[in-house]
Amino acid sequence: MSDGAMPKEHRTVSRVTGILEYVSRHGGARVQELADALGAPKSSVFGLVKGLVSTGYLVEERGVHRLGPALGSLLPRAAQDLAGAALPTLEALRDHFGETAMLGTAVGDSLVYASAAESQQLIRYSAPLRTRRPLYPPSAGKVLLAHRPRTWSDAYLRTLVHDPADFEAARDELTQVRATGVAFNRGETLPDVTAAARPVLVGGEVRAVIAVAGPTPRTAERLLDIADALVEAVDSVAARLDGRELG
């Protein structure tokens, strides 16, 4: 498969990953609940769940299935360290701006927020953790999409943006994101939420994205300040991942 080709979905694989992701989000689930969530026959889901239990990806107790030890044993050290390396920076951004700071990663052709330091204000943006989201138009997703091969990002955009003029505008925006290193979301996902994001680069590769999001009335006028603060933020996380300390 070439780097520019978008992989096709496989139903069985999608059901298996859907089971694992649902159990991760909800802390556990019964077979019928999983079947309902996936829109799949209970008999099919039952077979997949039993297979996941037998290989240690799930454990079962009194009919409730939870994540098993196999998943943790497969995670590379770098993935385990990422959330820990980002947490002090996320908390510092949250405390400085009073808004939610998030760590995002690419999971296949989706954006997933792996961790967050949530705003303590009564009205705030609450990041949906461990949930697949589209790469466009969230600001964090735009960063990830901008660093994909152009043929891949074009193919992906065409699945979401059907108007030719809007497609060209989105394409131009991604070019700008890659050139400037910052992406914005001005009410495109939710009308009352504004966000900015930058990539965490280690060895020239995007390891993750850090974004800050909040209610538009509070955040819009400070968006450029947030973008500037994210420069130091992503550098500090990259330095921890790379075993360096910034002076």
C-alpha positions in Angstrom: 0.0 0.0 0.0 1.4 3.4 -1.0 1.6 6.2 1.6 -0.9 8.2 -0.4 -3.6 5.6 -0.3 -6.4 5.6 2.2 -7.0 2.1 3.6 -10.4 0.6 3.2 -12.5 -0.3 6.2 -12.8 -4.1 7.1 -16.0 -4.9 8.9 -14.6 -7.5 11.2 -11.6 -5.4 12.2 -13.9 -2.4 12.7 -16.1 -4.5 15.0 -13.1 -5.7 17.0 -11.7 -2.2 17.5 -15.1 -0.9 18.2 -15.5 -3.4 21.0 -12.2 -2.4 22.6 -12.8 1.3 22.2 -16.3 1.1 23.7 -15.1 -1.0 26.7 -12.3 1.5 27.2 -14.6 4.5 27.2 -17.3 2.9 29.5 -15.1 0.8 31.8 -16.9 -2.4 30.9 -19.8 -3.7 28.9 -22.1 -6.8 28.4 -22.4 -8.5 25.0 -25.9 -7.1 24.3 -24.7 -3.6 25.1 -21.8 -4.0 22.7 -24.1 -5.4 20.0 -26.4 -2.4 20.4 -23.6 0.1 20.3 -22.1 -1.5 17.1 -25.4 -2.1 15.4 -24.2 -5.7 14.9 -25.9 -9.1 15.5 -25.4 -10.3 19.1 -24.2 -13.7 17.8 -21.4 -12.1 15.8 -20.3 -9.9 18.7 -20.4 -12.8 21.1 -17.9 -14.7 19.0 -15.6 -11.7 18.7 -15.8 -11.0 22.5 -15.0 -14.6 23.3 -12.0 -14.5 21.0 -10.7 -11.3 22.7 -11.1 -12.9 26.1 -9.2 -15.9 25.0 -6.3 -13.8 23.8 -6.2 -11.5 26.9 -7.5 -8.4 25.3 -10.7 -8.6 27.4 -11.4 -10.2 30.7 -14.9 -11.3 31.8 -16.5 -11.2 35.2 -20.2 -12.0 35.8 -21.0 -11.2 32.2 -19.2 -7.8 32.1 -16.2 -7.4 29.9 -13.3 -5.1 30.6 -9.9 -4.4 29.1 -7.4 -7.2 29.6 -3.6 -7.2 30.2 -2.7 -7.9 26.6 -3.3 -4.3 25.5 -0.9 -2.8 28.1 1.8 -5.3 27.3 1.8 -4.2 23.6 2.1 -0.5 24.2 5.6 0.8 23.4 7.3 2.8 26.2 7.1 5.9 24.1 3.3 5.7 24.1 3.2 5.1 27.8 5.5 8.1 28.4 3.6 10.5 26.2 0.7 11.4 28.6 3.1 11.8 31.5 5.4 14.0 29.4 2.5 16.3 28.4 0.6 16.5 31.7 2.7 19.3 33.4 2.4 21.4 30.2 -1.3 20.8 29.8 -1.8 21.9 33.4 0.4 25.0 33.0 -1.6 26.0 29.9 -4.9 25.4 31.7 -3.8 27.5 34.7 -2.5 30.3 32.5 -5.5 30.7 30.2 -8.2 29.2 32.4 -9.2 27.0 29.4 -9.0 23.3 28.6 -5.7 22.0 27.3 -5.6 18.7 25.4 -3.2 16.2 24.1 -4.3 14.7 20.8 -3.0 11.8 18.7 -3.7 10.2 15.4 -5.4 6.9 15.6 -5.8 5.6 12.0 -7.8 8.2 10.2 -9.2 9.7 13.4 -8.2 12.2 16.1 -8.3 10.9 19.7 -7.7 13.1 22.7 -5.5 11.0 25.0 -5.5 13.3 28.0 -6.6 16.7 29.1 -6.3 19.3 31.8 -9.8 20.6 32.0 -10.8 24.2 32.7 -12.1 24.7 36.2 -14.5 27.4 35.1 -18.2 26.7 35.3 -18.7 27.1 31.6 -15.9 25.3 29.7 -15.0 23.0 26.9 -14.9 19.4 28.0 -12.7 17.2 25.9 -14.1 13.8 24.9 -11.3 11.5 25.8 -10.5 8.2 24.1 -13.2 8.9 21.5 -12.6 8.9 17.7 -13.2 12.3 16.1 -12.7 13.4 12.5 -9.4 15.0 11.6 -11.3 18.0 10.1 -12.3 20.6 11.3 -10.9 20.3 14.9 -7.8 22.3 15.2 -5.8 19.3 16.5 -7.0 17.2 13.6 -6.1 19.9 11.1 -2.5 19.7 12.4 -2.4 15.9 12.0 -4.0 16.1 8.6 -1.7 18.8 7.4 1.3 16.5 8.0 -0.1 13.6 6.1 0.9 13.0 2.4 -1.0 15.5 0.2 -2.8 12.7 -1.8 -4.0 11.1 1.5 -5.2 14.4 2.9 -7.0 15.3 -0.3 -8.7 11.9 -0.4 -9.7 12.3 3.3 -11.1 15.8 2.8 -13.2 14.7 -0.2 -15.1 12.3 2.2 -16.1 15.3 4.3 -16.1 18.4 2.1 -18.2 18.0 -1.0 -18.5 21.6 -2.3 -15.5 22.3 -4.7 -15.0 25.8 -3.4 -15.0 24.6 0.3 -12.7 21.8 -0.6 -10.1 24.2 -2.1 -10.4 26.5 0.9 -9.8 23.5 3.2 -6.9 22.4 1.1 -5.3 25.9 1.2 -5.9 26.0 5.0 -3.9 22.8 5.5 -1.1 24.1 3.4 -1.0 27.2 5.7 -1.1 25.0 8.8 1.9 23.0 7.7 3.8 26.2 6.8 3.0 28.1 10.1 2.8 25.2 12.5 -0.5 26.3 14.0 -4.2 25.5 13.3 -7.3 27.3 14.4 -10.9 26.3 14.8 -13.2 29.3 15.0 -16.5 27.7 15.8 -16.3 25.1 13.0 -17.0 22.1 15.2 -19.1 23.8 17.8 -20.4 27.3 17.1 -19.5 28.6 20.6 -16.0 27.0 20.9 -12.7 28.4 19.6 -9.4 26.5 19.7 -5.7 26.6 18.6 -3.3 23.7 18.2 0.4 23.0 17.4 2.3 19.7 16.8 4.7 18.1 19.1 7.7 17.3 16.8 10.4 14.8 17.8 13.0 14.1 15.2 10.9 15.9 12.6 7.9 13.6 13.2 4.6 14.5 14.7 4.2 12.6 17.9 1.1 14.4 19.1 -0.8 17.7 19.1 -1.5 20.1 21.9 -4.6 22.2 21.7 -6.3 24.8 23.9 -10.0 25.3 23.6 -12.7 27.3 25.3 -15.9 29.3 24.9 -15.6 31.8 22.0 -16.5 34.9 24.1 -13.5 34.2 26.3 -11.1 32.7 23.9 -11.5 34.4 20.5 -9.6 37.6 21.4 -6.8 35.6 23.0 -6.4 33.1 20.2 -3.1 34.5 18.9 -1.7 34.7 22.5 -2.7 31.0 22.9 -1.0 30.1 19.6 2.2 31.9 20.8 2.2 30.1 24.2 1.8 26.7 22.4 5.2 27.2 20.8 7.0 26.9 24.1 4.5 24.2 25.2 5.1 21.8 22.4 8.8 22.3 22.7 8.8 21.5 26.4 6.9 18.2 25.7 9.2 17.3 22.8 12.2 17.9 25.1 10.8 15.6 27.8 10.1 12.9 25.2 13.6 13.3 23.7 15.3 13.2 27.0 16.2 16.8 27.0 15.5 19.7 29.3 14.8 23.2 28.1 16.7 26.0 29.8 
